[in-house]
């Protein structure tokens, strides 16, 4: 029996730490020697000056946005209908179900928008992020108790979607890799789901943890028919963060930290004054009649704008004076650190198949190379895409079965992600226009090359505008556009 989080839990935790920016624990720079009595103080000082630039999170978030930044295309069909939207006459039941799901999705998006930018508010985004970082992500549908008896509750209040935190879900599988049981642990207890392979019914067993008085409620158990589906869906795909990427992130953080440390130690202009008498004056020494003693000036050496400073040598026993001198040391040159950060960052972007980020600001890279780099980025999205599509389809189907398990038992969802890295460079924009004007490509192809999502709909809008302009020109009232009316005797019209 396989448990989802146990085999690679250490790597899972490490990857998530990198994504969240908790990376000082992986510091690869200078450290105090083992057994050093001042080890704790030195480590604390290094941590206070630690500088990181979390490019791993940037690249992961970019992949997530490229896959689910736009709401996926989806539609429903029944077992008796074709799987594509080919039939002109769709059953009233499917049309009704699509309206219900669209209402649920709209309410969910509104709920997410009201969370004040909380990154965890969007469950689909969080689950995909978990999958890309750790290899596994989870989505759970449930009925909140607080809205159970509310008569006017919205659809999304009745059926809520959320992404369980890492480590809260355990999936047990048999030797064939099929799910046998799913356990979800939360603050109030544990929910265990098991599926009957013969009936397809899902059995829920909820055990509640004790309250402040150590009183534990009795467990509850019930059955629901979701057509062989689970209300917790596991998204599985190989993590996109590997050892090389983590080492590059460590190198970036070390270079930035060493840069900051060197600026603290040698980032300012320094003056070293040699063989010079410090500011002050010689006065009679009451303890040594006939002798003098030197009293330093509390203000010290005055230098800077608007100051005139005189340096004098130190008087020697023989009556001679030393020759004062001033040595300047310029601030440290940070070119080495800047070049190192740029090199490591470039390698990290390429390791994520996101070299197009570098190409967008580099005029030395040819247009063909830019296209190739963006194609590599799009290809890297193909592997996890079916997992996300299946997860979203499962969500839609389970929501319908939450509402009407019998009525929608033969209703199925098909989902297609609107994925892609769609950044268009100015050179590619100009090339698409030139090729269209030269009749080398069609208007539809040119629109697609410019990143327009629905060229046919855009073309229809353009044709509609052209038709309106033609009608306006054909039936324009003389004088309305500033042209003189030839039939008017008014001199002001001529």
RADABEL-V604422 format. One line per field, one symbol per residue. ss: DSSP state (H for helix, E for strand, L for the rest). phi: phi as a letter, one per 30 degrees, with the letter a starting at -180 (. if undefined). psi: psi as a letter, one per 20 degrees, with the letter a starting at -180 (. if undefined). A space follows every 50 residues. Layout:
ss=???
phi=???
psi=???
This chain:
ss=LEELLLLLHHHHHHHHHHHHLLLHHHLLLLLLLLLLLLHHHHHHHHHHLL LLLLHHHHHHHHHHHHHHLLLLEEEEEELLLLLLLLLLLLLHHHHHHHHH HHHHHHHHHHHHHLLLLLLLLLHHHHHHHHHHHHLEEEEEEELLHHHLLL LLLLHHHHLEEELLLLLLEEEEELLLLLEEEEEEEELLEEEEEEELLLLL EEEEEEEELLLLLLLLLLLEEEEEELLLLLLEEEEELLLLLLHHHHHHHH HHHHHHHHHHHHHHHHLLLEEEEELELLLEEEEELLLLLLLEEEEELLLL LLLLLLLLLLLLELELLLLLELLLEEEEELLLLLHHHHHHHHHHHHHHHH HLLLLHHHHLLLLLLLHHHHHHHHHHHHHHLHHHHHHHHHHHHHHHHHHH HHHLLLLLLLEEEEEELLLLLLLLLHHHHHHHHHHHHLLLLLHHHHHHHL LLLLHHHHHHHHHHHHHHHHHHHHLLLLLLLLLLLLLLLLHHHL
phi=.ccdcdebddddddddddddidcddcecdebdddiddcedddddddddcd bbbddddeddddddddcbdcdddaacbcdccddcdcddccdedddddddd ddddddddddddddchiddddddddddddedddcjbbbbbcacdddcdcd dcddddddbccbcddeiccbccbddciddcabbccbeclbcccbcdddci dcccbcccddcdciccdddcbacbcciiccdccccbaedcccdddddddd dddddddddddddddbcbdccccchcddelbcbdcddbeicbbccddddi dcbkdicccccbdddcddjdbdcdbbccbdeddceddddddddddddded ddhbddddddccddddddddddddddddddddddeddddddddddddded dddbdddcdccbcbbbdcckccdcdeddddddddddddidbddddddddd iddbedddddddddddddddddddcddejdcicdcdcdcdeddc
psi=pppgiggkhghgggghgggijmihikpjapqqqpiphjgghgghhghhjp pqonhggghghggghhgjhqpqpqrqqrhirqirmhphoqqhgggghhgg hhgggghghggghjjljphihohgggghggghgiiqrqppprophhjgjo hkqrghhhoqproqqpiippppqahjjqphqppopahibppppqpoighj qpppopppqqahjkppqqqqprqqokkjqqipppppqpqioaggghhhhg hghgggghggghhghkjqpqpopqkqpqqaqprpohinpirqqpoqphia porapjqppppqrpprhjirqroqqppqoqqqpjgggghgggghgghggh hjkkihhhhhjoiiprhghggghhhgghhiihgighggghghghgghhgg hhgnhghkhkpqqpppqmrqokppqhhhghgggghghjkhqrhggggghj jpgnhghhhhgghgghgghggghhkpppihkjqqohipiohii.
